[in-house]
């Protein structure tokens, strides 16, 4: 008696992207992000003279979108040929890109229509128009896909360096895009002067917001991975290099300071080895994370005579950023609920 061979149905489980595939996605996403920063530079330099949608700067980031979107669809086409259907055709974690590609495309069509009917926005309107926010959302979803893929990889916290660097570089993309969308509140490109309560309040508020934005990616990555040495330096250096070239071209002091403070934070991480299993070390790292950025930044501004902030004020603000880091860590790593309360 013979048994008929079993016929397997179509594959429904998403396959994992290789490290090389994730790195290609990151590089192409950086093409898109570099184009966005270039367009931001153009708006800052020529905002009132831009009169058309069809500019070299729009071409830079829309070509980046076509490249990364085409790559993600190519990965999905491979899954389709292997029998996977729906979102499962995309690599595991790339369902974010499956959402991000049509959202960005919709934002692009809306952007063309908006500019044709209503003209070119100037100033902060160019940043926060509804169609530009759609573009931002789509780009963030695409750029987050390699991080999501690395996060869903079953390897432990001390995963292979390649997996952890994929997560780090993808998180760098997200930090850079978030910084771009908050360029008008980016505290590392302004020096508070302490000239009156209202003015100082606004300038110091930008520092506190920037501190939270910069602290979020390393703390989020710590929830899943042990950070590879140099990761914070890369995140902070790349992000602030882009912000400086866009807003203050030629001024390399801020990105160099960002790299130096990032390396200091990497040293803190190596010494403290923070993790969910070491909560006190984790809280200490969360305290030192923003403090290591803002004490040097504000202290250097005082030493160079760029601000009239008193010792009490600039050190107090730096400590406030550190306390904000601890508060943020409490949200990302909340205290466990007692078993009897569940």
N, C-alpha and C positions, 0 to 999 in steps of 0.2 A: 504494500500500500504506500503510495507516495503522497506527500503533502504539498499542496500548491504553495509557491513562494508568496510571502506576505508583501503586499504593495503598500508602501508608505504614502500617506497623504501629503499634501503640500506643507512645507515648513511654515510654522506660525511663530516661532520664537526668533526674536531679533538676534543677530550675531553681533559680537563685539568688534568695534573698530580696532585695527592694529595701531601701535604707537605711531608708525609712519603716517597712517591715514589721519590720525588726530593732529599730528604736527602740520600736515598739509592744510587741514581745516584752519588751524590757528594762523598760519602764514597768510592764507588768503583772507581771513577775517581781519588781519592786520593791514592788508592792502585796503580793505574797505575803511577801516578806522583811520588810517593815515590820510585817506581821501577826505574823510569827514573833518579831520583837523586842518587839512589844507583849505577846505571850503570855509571853515571857521576863521582861518587867518585872512582869507579874502574878504569875508564880511567885515572883519575888524579893520582892514586896511582900506577897502573901497566900498564900504556899505552903501553910501548914498549915491554911488555912481553905477552900481549893478542894476541893469535894466532888463535882463533876459535870463531865462532858465538855462539856456544853452551856453554854459561857461566851461572853461578847462577844469575848474575845480569840481563842478558837478560831474564832469566826465570822469574825474579821478575816483570818486567814491561810488558812482553808479557802475563803473567798470569793475571795481572791487566786488560790488554786490553780485554782478553777473558771474564773476569768477567763482566766488565761494558758493553761490546758489547752484551753479552748474556742477560743482564738485559734489555737493551734498546730494543733488539729484542723480549724479552718476553712481554714488554709493547706494542710493535707493534702487537704481536700475539693476545693480548687481544682485541685490537681495531679491528683487522681483524675478530675475532669471533663475535664482535658486529655489523659487517656489514660495517665498514669503509674500504676504499681502498686507495692504494697509500700512499702518505705522511700523509694523514689524519688518517691512522691507528696508527701513532705515536701520543703521547700526544702533545697538542698544545705547540709549541716552540721546540719540539724535532726533527724537520726536520734537524736541525744542526747535531744531532747525526746520522740521516739517511745518511747524507753525510760523516760524520767523520769516521764512522765504516769502510766502504769500502776504504776510502782514507788511513786510518791507516793500514788496511790489505794489500793494494797494496804496501805501504811503507815497511811493514814487509817482503813481498816476495822479493821486490827489495833489501832490506837490506841483506837478506840471500844470494841472488845472487851476490850482490856487494862484500860481504866479501869472498864468495867462489872463485870468479874470480880474484878480485883485492887485497884481503887481508884486514887486520884490519887497520883502520885509526889511526893516532897518533896525539895528540895535537888538534889544532883548526880544523883540517880536520875532526876529529871525530864528531865535533859539527855541521859543516856546509855542510856535504856531501848531495847531492840531496835526497837520500833515507831518511836520518835523518830529513830533512826538511819536507818531506811528513809525516813522523811519527809525527812531531811536529804539523803540520796543522791538521791532523786527531784527535790528542789528544785534541787540543784546541777547535775544533768544538764539540767534545763530552762533554768536561768539561763546555762549555758555555751553554749547553742545559738547565740546571736548571735556570740559570740567564735569558735566553731568555723566559723561561716559566713564571718566576715571572714577568718579564717586561711586558709580554702580558696579565697578569692577570688584569682584569678591576678594581681592588681595587685602592683607591686613594693613594696619596703620603704617607700618614700616614697609610699604610696598616697594617694588623695584623703583629706583630713581627715575626711570623713564616715565612711569605712571605718575609719580608725584610732580615731575616737571611739567607734564601735560596739564595737570590741574593748576599748577602755578601760573603757567603762561596764559591759560584760558582765563584765570582770575585776573591777570594783568589786563587783558582786553576789557573785562567788565569794569575794572577800576578806572581805566583810561576813559571809557565812554561815559561813566558816571561823572568823572571830573569835567569832561567836556560839557555835559549838560548843566553843570553848576559853575561854569567859568566865571560868572558874575559874582560868585560867592566863594571863590577859591582863595583861602586864607594864605597860602604860601606865595602868592604873588602880590600881596599887599602888606604894608607894615603899619600897624595901628599907631596913631600919634598921640592919643591921650589928650585931645584938645576939646574938652567938653563932654558932658554925659551922653548926649544923644549920639554924637559922632563916634565916641569910643564904644558905646554899646553896640552899634552896628558893626564896627570893624572887629570887635572881639567875638561877636556872634558868628561872623564868617570863619574865624579860627576854630570855634567849637564845632561848627558843622563840618568843616574840612577834616578835623581830627577824627570825628566819628566815621566819615566816609573812608578815610585811609586806614582806620583800625579794623573795619569790618572784614575785608578779604582775608587777612592773615588769621583772624579769629575763626572765621567760617571754615577755612581750610584745616585748622587745628581740630575741628570737630571730627574730621575724617582721616587726616593724614598727619604724619610727622613731617614738618616742613624741611625740604632740602636746604642745606646751607647756601646762602646767597639769594634765596627766593624773595625775601622782603626788599633787599637792595634792588633786585630786578623790577619788582612791582612798582616801587616808589621812584626809581630812576627813570624807567620808561614813561610812566605817567607824567611826571613833572617835566621831563624833557619835551614831551608833546605839548604840554600846557605852556611852557616857556617859549618854545618856537612859535606858537600860535599868537601869544599875547605880547611877549617881551623878547622878540628875536634878538639874538646876540648876547643875552644875559645867561650865562651858564652857571652862575653861582647857585641858583635854586636847584637845578638837577644834580649838580655835584654834591650839594649838601644833602639832597634826598638819598643819593647813593651811600654817602658816608653814614647817615643816620640809619639807613636800612641795614647796612653791615653791622652796626652796633646792635640793632634789634636781633639780627641773626645770631650774634654772639650771646645775647640774653637767652635766646631760644636754645642754643646748644648747651648753655650752663644750667638752665632751669628744667629743660626737658618737659615743658607743660603738656598736659593731656587731660582728658576727662577723668582718668584714673588718679591724677595728681592735682586735685582742685586748688590747693593753696599755691602751688607753683603756677597753675594756670592763672589765678587771680593776680599774682605778682607780675606775671608776664603781661597781662592785660593792662596793668597799671604802668609798667615801664614802656609799653609799646608807643603810646602817643607822647609820653613824657620825653622819650629819647629824640623825638622830632622837634618838639616845640621849645624845649629849653635851649638847644643850640640855635634854632632859627631866631627866636626873640632875643636871646642873649647876644647873638652876633649883630642884630640890628641895633641894639643898645650900644654895644662896643663901637660900632662904626658911626655912631651919631645919627642914625637914620630915624630915630624915634625918641620922644620925650617921656616914654613910659617909665614910671618909677619902678624900683626893685620889687616892691610889694605887688605891683600890678602885673608885671610881666611874669614873675615867678608864680603868682597866684593863678593867672590864666593857664600857665603850663600845668599846674597841679589840677586845675579844673578839667583839662583835656584828659589827664590820667584817670581821674575819677570817672569821667565819661567812658573810658576804656573798660574800667571795671564793671560799670553798669551795663555796657553792651555785652560783656562776657557773661553776665548773669542772665541775659536774654538768650544768648546762643547756647550757653551751658547752664540751664536752670538747675537749682538744687533738686535732688530726687524727692518724689512724693513718698511719705512713709507707707509701707505695705498695708497697715491697718486702715489707712485713709482711702485706699483704692476701692 
